[in-house]
């Protein structure tokens, strides 16, 4: 019984350490910033830890090469809702992340991480 438990623990440790050392190669991530009516925005896209300040008016699109992307955008004072849509494959109809502000002067935040062992998509 002790050998079986020890073997199971060793196997689990090897699997977890393999996931931590095998990094996903960066690939193109497409970030679309939209709204029903044009709104301004400012904020940051952080691709694999490298900060990229962004600003502009909707609609806007940004392309980054990364295996992890963090988004943090603040909508300007205009009425409307700022929406961030992220695709990890520009040819796909599947969104890895969709998040939105709740109106003027509010934030839209989210993250996408590409990993060979698991995928983390979602909001903060």
Secondary structure, DSSP 4 states (H G I P E B T S, - for coil): -HHHHHHHHHHHHHHHHHHHH-PPPPEEEEEEEE-SS--EEEEEEEETTEEEEEEEESSEEEEEEESEEEEEEEE-SSSS--EEEEESSTT-S--SEEEE--STT-EEEEEEE--SS--EEE--
